Amino acid sequence: MQLGDFIDYSNKQSQNALIILSEDELTEVKQIYQGHACNDRFLRPDEPAVLVHSTTLECWESIQRDGCLKSWNRARMERGLKEEKPIGHLLGDPEEFRDFIMFGSGVNCEIVVASKQAGRLVYDGNAEYQSGARLYLDAGKMASDGLLLRDGNHLKVKDQLPLNSYLLWAATWKEMGLPDRITTPAVFASTADKTFEKRQTSV
């Protein structure tokens, strides 16, 4: 399925993708992927119903004013971001990633925020950082509206995403009653996820 997504996504984006596999393997991919597309308007059994996007508190204030999440390129064009490149360039992310809002889960979303603050890659989930906002978004609605894209490795949305249609909850240290903004990615992610689950159960 992931390889099928990669092929379909690359074709739709007119990317010159190089795939090395046997004819038998390609036939198997096509059979498994039949009836699917990288922008399927439904969630697959192995896909999460909720996706997470984390950002700094400063960016969260801008996002709330705009009423939507924006890709790095869109935000830079409209708001004139101070940073010359997103932190992902240190990971070797291709420039096209800057046209998308990327989603994830677990502590990795907070690692991105910690790395952005440090100006370098930070992999230690137990290192202190200034927590920001952890946004929980309705993946099913994004898919049904045709916005959710699968490139074979990531779930993402191009350009921008309105908050009022897809945001389920925004976790901040104050919102969760933490004693301080300073915490660790692991603690913040875990506390936020547990709080979100409790909120969903009580609804």
Backbone hydrogen bonds in HBPLUS format (Angstrom, degrees):
<---DONOR---> <-ACCEPTOR-->    atom                        ^
c    i                          cat <-CA-CA->   ^        H-A-AA   ^      H-
h    n   atom  resd res      DA  || num        DHA   H-A  angle D-A-AA Bond
n    s   type  num  typ     dist DA aas  dist angle  dist       angle   num
A0005-ASP N   A0001-MET O   2.84 MM   4  6.11 153.8  1.91 148.0 155.0     1
A0006-PHE N   A0002-GLN O   2.92 MM   4  6.18 156.9  1.98 144.9 151.3     2
A0007-ILE N   A0003-LEU O   2.95 MM   4  6.21 159.6  2.00 149.7 154.2     3
A0008-ASP N   A0004-GLY O   2.94 MM   4  6.12 171.3  1.95 152.8 155.4     4
A0009-TYR N   A0005-ASP O   2.73 MM   4  5.75 166.2  1.74 154.3 159.2     5
A0010-SER N   A0006-PHE O   2.92 MM   4  5.93 160.8  1.96 142.6 148.5     6
A0011-ASN N   A0007-ILE O   3.00 MM   4  6.20 156.4  2.06 147.1 153.5     7
A0012-LYS N   A0008-ASP O   2.94 MM   4  6.18 161.8  1.97 150.6 155.7     8
A0013-GLN N   A0009-TYR O   2.87 MM   4  6.04 143.9  2.00 148.1 158.3     9
A0015-GLN N   A0010-SER O   2.80 MM   5  4.90 168.7  1.81 152.4 153.5    10
A0014-SER N   A0011-ASN O   3.10 MM   3  4.96 156.7  2.16  99.6 106.2    11
A0026-LEU N   A0022-SER O   2.94 MM   4  6.24 157.8  1.99 150.4 156.7    12
A0027-THR N   A0023-GLU O   2.90 MM   4  6.11 155.9  1.96 147.8 154.4    13
A0028-GLU N   A0024-ASP O   2.98 MM   4  6.24 154.0  2.05 144.7 151.7    14
A0029-VAL N   A0025-GLU O   2.92 MM   4  6.22 156.4  1.98 149.3 155.5    15
A0030-LYS N   A0026-LEU O   2.97 MM   4  6.22 163.9  2.00 151.5 155.2    16
A0031-GLN N   A0027-THR O   2.99 MM   4  6.22 151.2  2.07 145.4 153.4    17
A0032-ILE N   A0028-GLU O   2.98 MM   4  6.20 167.5  2.00 154.4 157.1    18
A0033-TYR N   A0029-VAL O   2.84 MM   4  5.91 155.2  1.90 151.2 158.9    19
A0034-GLN N   A0030-LYS O   3.06 MM   4  5.83 117.8  2.46 133.8 145.0    20
A0036-HIS N   A0033-TYR O   2.89 MM   3  5.49 147.6  2.00 151.1 151.1    21
A0040-ASP N   A0037-ALA O   3.08 MM   3  5.10 139.5  2.25 121.4 114.1    22
A0150-ARG N   A0038-CYS O   2.99 MM 112  4.96 133.1  2.22 129.9 143.4    23
A0047-GLU N   A0044-ARG O   2.93 MM   3  5.32 168.0  1.95 123.7 126.0    24
A0139-ALA N   A0049-ALA O   2.97 MM  90  5.18 141.6  2.12 134.3 139.4    25
A0051-LEU N   A0137-LEU O   2.98 MM  86  5.22 159.5  2.02 144.7 150.4    26
A0137-LEU N   A0051-LEU O   2.83 MM  86  5.22 166.8  1.85 159.2 162.9    27
A0052-VAL N   A0104-GLY O   3.11 MM  52  5.25 156.7  2.17 145.5 145.5    28
A0104-GLY N   A0052-VAL O   2.87 MM  52  5.25 152.5  1.94 144.1 153.2    29
A0053-HIS N   A0135-LEU O   3.02 MM  82  5.18 151.9  2.10 139.1 147.6    30
A0135-LEU N   A0053-HIS O   2.91 MM  82  5.18 165.6  1.93 144.6 145.3    31
A0055-THR N   A0133-ALA O   2.97 MM  78  5.46 155.6  2.03 154.3 162.1    32
A0133-ALA N   A0055-THR O   2.86 MM  78  5.46 161.0  1.89 148.3 154.6    33
A0060-TRP N   A0056-THR O   2.89 MM   4  6.10 151.3  1.98 146.4 155.5    34
A0061-GLU N   A0057-LEU O   3.05 MM   4  6.32 146.6  2.16 145.8 152.4    35
A0063-ILE N   A0059-CYS O   2.83 MM   4  6.13 156.1  1.89 152.8 160.5    36
A0064-GLN N   A0060-TRP O   2.94 MM   4  6.14 156.6  2.00 147.7 152.9    37
A0065-ARG N   A0061-GLU O   3.12 MM   4  6.36 153.6  2.19 141.7 148.8    38
A0066-ASP N   A0062-SER O   2.92 MM   4  6.19 155.4  1.98 149.7 156.5    39
A0067-GLY N   A0063-ILE O   2.78 MM   4  5.90 135.8  1.98 140.7 153.9    40
A0163-LEU N   A0067-GLY O   2.99 MM  96  5.66 174.8  1.99 133.5 135.2    41
A0069-LEU N   A0161-LEU O   2.82 MM  92  5.04 155.3  1.88 151.3 147.7    42
A0161-LEU N   A0069-LEU O   2.83 MM  92  5.04 150.8  1.91 142.0 147.4    43
A0071-SER N   A0159-ASP O   2.75 MM  88  5.06 153.0  1.82 155.4 151.5    44
A0075-ALA N   A0071-SER O   2.88 MM   4  6.07 168.1  1.89 158.3 161.6    45
A0076-ARG N   A0072-TRP O   2.86 MM   4  5.98 156.7  1.92 147.8 154.8    46
A0073-ASN N   A0098-ARG O   2.87 MM  25  5.39 170.1  1.88 151.3 148.1    47
A0077-MET N   A0073-ASN O   2.98 MM   4  6.08 154.8  2.05 143.8 150.3    48
A0078-GLU N   A0074-ARG O   2.98 MM   4  6.17 158.0  2.03 150.6 156.2    49
A0079-ARG N   A0075-ALA O   2.69 MM   4  5.38 155.5  1.74 145.2 153.2    50
A0080-GLY N   A0076-ARG O   2.94 MM   4  4.53 135.0  2.15 113.1 121.7    51
A0089-HIS N   A0086-PRO O   3.09 MM   3  6.00 171.6  2.10 126.3 128.7    52
A0090-LEU N   A0087-ILE O   3.11 MM   3  5.97 158.0  2.16 123.0 127.5    53
A0091-LEU N   A0088-GLY O   2.94 MM   3  5.21 144.9  2.07 104.8 115.5    54
A0093-ASP N   A0088-GLY O   3.16 MM   5  5.49 163.8  2.19 146.6 142.4    55
A0092-GLY N   A0089-HIS O   3.08 MM   3  4.96 154.4  2.15  97.0 104.8    56
A0097-PHE N   A0094-PRO O   3.05 MM   3  5.85 158.9  2.09 122.2 127.7    57
A0098-ARG N   A0095-GLU O   3.01 MM   3  5.70 157.9  2.06 119.2 125.2    58
A0099-ASP N   A0096-GLU O   3.05 MM   3  5.66 167.7  2.07 118.3 122.2    59
A0100-PHE N   A0097-PHE O   3.05 MM   3  5.49 162.9  2.09 118.9 121.0    60
A0159-ASP N   A0099-ASP O   2.91 MM  60  5.60 173.9  1.91 153.1 155.2    61
A0101-ILE N   A0157-VAL O   2.74 MM  56  5.21 167.4  1.75 160.6 164.5    62
A0157-VAL N   A0101-ILE O   3.06 MM  56  5.21 154.1  2.12 140.9 149.1    63
A0103-PHE N   A0155-LEU O   3.29 MM  52  5.96 151.0  2.38 173.7 167.9    64
A0110-GLU N   A0107-VAL O   2.93 MM   3  5.38 126.7  2.22 110.8 124.3    65
A0111-ILE N   A0107-VAL O   3.01 MM   4  6.33 145.2  2.14 149.7 160.4    66
A0112-VAL N   A0108-ASN O   3.16 MM   4  6.47 146.7  2.28 145.9 152.4    67
A0114-ALA N   A0110-GLU O   2.88 MM   4  6.17 165.7  1.90 155.0 158.7    68
A0115-SER N   A0111-ILE O   2.86 MM   4  5.99 154.4  1.92 146.2 153.2    69
A0116-LYS N   A0112-VAL O   2.91 MM   4  6.13 154.1  1.97 146.1 153.4    70
A0117-GLN N   A0113-VAL O   3.00 MM   4  6.28 158.4  2.05 152.0 157.1    71
A0118-ALA N   A0114-ALA O   3.02 MM   4  6.21 153.3  2.10 143.2 150.6    72
A0119-GLY N   A0115-SER O   2.81 MM   4  5.86 131.5  2.05 144.2 156.8    73
A0127-ALA N   A0124-ASP O   3.24 MM   3  5.48 169.1  2.25 112.1 113.6    74
A0186-ALA N   A0125-GLY O   2.87 MM  61  4.98 162.1  1.90 149.6 143.7    75
A0129-TYR N   A0183-THR O   2.88 MM  54  5.84 150.4  1.96 155.6 161.6    76
A0183-THR N   A0129-TYR O   3.15 MM  54  5.84 162.0  2.19 167.1 169.6    77
A0131-SER N   A0181-ARG O   3.12 MM  50  5.56 161.2  2.16 142.7 141.4    78
A0134-ARG N   A0171-ALA O   2.89 MM  37  4.98 159.9  1.93 141.6 148.2    79
A0171-ALA N   A0134-ARG O   2.89 MM  37  4.98 175.8  1.89 141.7 141.6    80
A0136-TYR N   A0169-TRP O   2.88 MM  33  5.32 168.1  1.89 169.7 171.8    81
A0168-LEU N   A0136-TYR O   2.74 MM  32  5.47 169.0  1.76 161.1 162.7    82
A0138-ASP N   A0166-TYR O   2.89 MM  28  5.15 158.8  1.93 145.0 151.6    83
A0142-MET N   A0138-ASP O   3.16 MM   4  6.42 156.1  2.22 145.0 152.1    84
A0143-ALA N   A0139-ALA O   2.91 MM   4  6.15 155.6  1.97 148.9 155.3    85
A0144-SER N   A0140-GLY O   2.92 MM   4  6.15 167.1  1.93 149.3 152.9    86
A0145-ASP N   A0141-LYS O   2.96 MM   4  6.01 142.7  2.10 142.7 151.7    87
A0147-LEU N   A0142-MET O   2.89 MM   5  5.25 154.3  1.95 169.4 162.0    88
A0146-GLY N   A0143-ALA O   2.87 MM   3  5.09 158.7  1.92 110.2 116.2    89
A0149-LEU N   A0156-LYS O   2.80 MM   7  5.27 165.1  1.82 164.0 166.7    90
A0156-LYS N   A0149-LEU O   3.01 MM   7  5.27 157.4  2.07 145.5 151.7    91
A0151-ASP N   A0154-HIS O   3.32 MM   3  5.72 155.5  2.38 144.9 152.0    92
A0160-GLN N   A0158-LYS O   2.90 MM   2  6.06 125.9  2.19 116.9 101.7    93
A0166-TYR N   A0163-LEU O   3.17 MM   3  5.47 130.6  2.43 104.7 117.2    94
A0167-LEU N   A0163-LEU O   2.88 MM   4  5.03 165.3  1.90 145.6 147.7    95
A0176-MET N   A0172-THR O   3.04 MM   4  6.28 143.9  2.17 151.8 160.7    96
A0178-LEU N   A0173-TRP O   2.90 MM   5  5.12 153.8  1.97 157.9 157.6    97
A0177-GLY N   A0174-LYS O   3.08 MM   3  4.97 148.1  2.19  97.5 107.4    98
A0188-PHE N   A0184-THR O   2.94 MM   4  6.08 175.3  1.94 165.7 167.2    99
A0189-ALA N   A0185-PRO O   2.95 MM   4  5.93 166.9  1.97 148.1 152.3   100
A0190-SER N   A0186-ALA O   3.06 MM   4  6.05 165.1  2.09 144.6 149.3   101
A0191-THR N   A0187-VAL O   2.90 MM   4  5.94 167.9  1.92 152.6 156.5   102
A0192-ALA N   A0188-PHE O   2.92 MM   4  5.93 162.0  1.96 147.1 152.9   103
A0193-ASP N   A0189-ALA O   2.93 MM   4  6.04 163.0  1.96 148.7 153.6   104
A0194-LYS N   A0190-SER O   3.02 MM   4  6.18 164.6  2.05 150.1 154.2   105
A0195-THR N   A0191-THR O   2.95 MM   4  6.07 159.1  1.99 147.4 153.7   106
A0196-PHE N   A0192-ALA O   2.86 MM   4  6.02 157.3  1.91 150.2 156.6   107
A0197-GLU N   A0193-ASP O   2.96 MM   4  6.19 159.7  2.00 148.0 153.3   108
A0198-LYS N   A0194-LYS O   3.05 MM   4  6.29 157.6  2.11 147.2 152.7   109
A0199-ARG N   A0195-THR O   2.98 MM   4  6.22 156.2  2.04 146.7 153.4   110
A0200-GLN N   A0196-PHE O   2.94 MM   4  6.20 155.3  2.00 151.6 158.1   111
A0201-THR N   A0197-GLU O   2.96 MM   4  6.16 153.1  2.03 146.4 153.8   112
A0202-SER N   A0198-LYS O   3.03 MM   4  6.19 147.4  2.13 145.9 153.9   113
A0203-VAL N   A0200-GLN O   3.38 MM   3  5.35 148.5  2.49  95.0 103.7   114
